[in-house]
Amino acid sequence: MNRNLFTCVALTSLFALASCHAHETREERAERVKQEHAAQKAAIPADSPLAKIDYGMSEGEVESIIGKPTSTDQHTTGKQFIPFNVAAKDTMRLTYYYKGIGRVEFSSGSWGQRNGVIDIQPDTADPGYRKTR
């Protein structure tokens, strides 16, 4: 009896401690993402057309700055299949490929949400289409 009680208390304490690890706050995450975006933007050469692109821009804004992409590719993300992803954010990705410039990736959700540019990858050797493995 005492042994079972001790085991139960020990397991409960273990689970309680495991679930109490520190999580970053919404403000801390926003600041971290802002810093990551600034570092990624700094890596883009100033003479590249991609330097004019900002995170969060829509497809139309990007096209008005750089022009139509050489090709595009769209795919679902793993978040599409999470049963309790009620916000349905970031379930689709759209990538614009620009030959000799690089690529711009957009995120969208299941309910018509547009999250805008989430990734900018300069690549002067970009063939203008998705590279297959």
C-alpha positions in Angstrom: 0.0 0.0 0.0 2.7 2.5 1.0 4.8 1.5 -2.0 1.9 2.2 -4.4 1.2 5.5 -2.7 4.8 6.5 -2.9 5.0 5.6 -6.6 1.8 7.5 -7.3 3.1 10.6 -5.5 6.5 10.3 -7.2 5.0 10.1 -10.7 2.6 12.9 -10.0 5.5 15.1 -8.8 7.5 14.2 -11.9 4.7 15.1 -14.3 4.1 18.3 -12.4 7.7 19.4 -12.7 8.0 18.4 -16.3 5.0 20.5 -17.2 6.3 23.6 -15.3 9.2 24.3 -17.5 9.5 27.9 -18.6 7.7 29.0 -21.8 8.5 32.2 -23.6 5.8 34.8 -23.5 4.0 36.1 -26.6 6.1 39.3 -26.4 9.4 37.3 -26.0 8.5 35.2 -29.0 7.6 38.3 -31.1 10.9 39.9 -30.2 12.8 36.7 -31.1 11.1 36.4 -34.4 11.8 40.1 -35.1 15.5 39.5 -34.4 15.6 36.4 -36.6 13.9 38.3 -39.5 16.4 41.2 -39.1 19.3 38.8 -39.2 17.9 37.1 -42.4 17.3 40.5 -44.0 20.9 41.5 -43.3 22.1 38.4 -45.1 20.4 39.6 -48.4 22.7 41.5 -50.6 21.7 45.2 -50.9 21.7 45.1 -54.7 19.3 42.1 -54.8 15.7 42.8 -55.7 14.8 40.6 -52.7 16.2 43.3 -50.4 13.0 45.3 -51.1 10.8 42.5 -49.8 9.6 42.6 -46.2 8.1 39.9 -44.0 4.3 39.8 -44.0 4.0 41.2 -47.6 1.2 39.7 -49.7 1.8 38.0 -53.1 0.5 41.1 -54.9 2.9 43.4 -53.1 5.9 41.1 -53.9 4.8 40.9 -57.6 4.5 44.7 -57.8 8.1 45.0 -56.6 9.9 42.2 -58.3 7.5 41.1 -61.0 5.9 37.8 -61.9 7.8 34.7 -60.7 9.5 32.4 -63.1 7.5 29.5 -61.5 5.5 28.8 -58.4 5.0 25.7 -56.1 2.4 25.1 -53.5 2.2 22.4 -50.8 0.5 21.6 -47.6 2.3 21.6 -44.3 2.1 19.0 -41.5 -0.2 21.4 -39.5 -2.9 20.7 -42.0 -3.4 17.3 -40.4 -3.3 18.2 -36.7 -6.9 17.5 -35.5 -7.0 20.3 -32.9 -5.4 23.0 -35.0 -8.5 25.1 -34.6 -6.8 28.3 -35.8 -5.8 26.5 -39.0 -2.7 28.8 -39.4 0.2 27.9 -41.7 -1.4 25.0 -43.4 -0.3 25.9 -46.9 2.9 27.2 -48.3 3.3 29.0 -51.7 6.8 29.5 -53.1 7.7 32.0 -55.8 10.9 31.1 -57.7 12.8 33.8 -59.5 15.5 32.7 -61.9 18.9 34.1 -60.9 17.4 36.0 -57.9 16.1 33.4 -55.4 12.8 32.5 -53.9 10.1 34.0 -51.7 7.9 31.8 -49.5 4.4 32.7 -48.3 2.2 31.1 -45.7 -1.6 30.8 -45.6 -4.2 29.0 -43.6 -7.2 26.8 -44.2 -9.8 29.5 -43.8 -8.5 31.8 -46.5 -5.9 33.4 -44.1 -3.0 35.1 -45.7 0.1 35.4 -43.4 2.3 36.8 -46.1 6.0 36.4 -46.7 7.7 34.1 -44.2 11.0 33.3 -45.9 13.3 35.1 -48.3 16.1 33.1 -49.8 18.5 34.9 -52.2 20.3 32.6 -54.6 21.9 33.9 -57.8 22.2 30.3 -59.1 18.4 29.7 -58.7 17.1 27.9 -61.8 13.7 29.5 -61.4 11.9 26.3 -60.5 11.7 23.8 -57.6 14.8 21.6 -57.4 14.0 17.9 -57.2 16.1 15.5 -55.2 
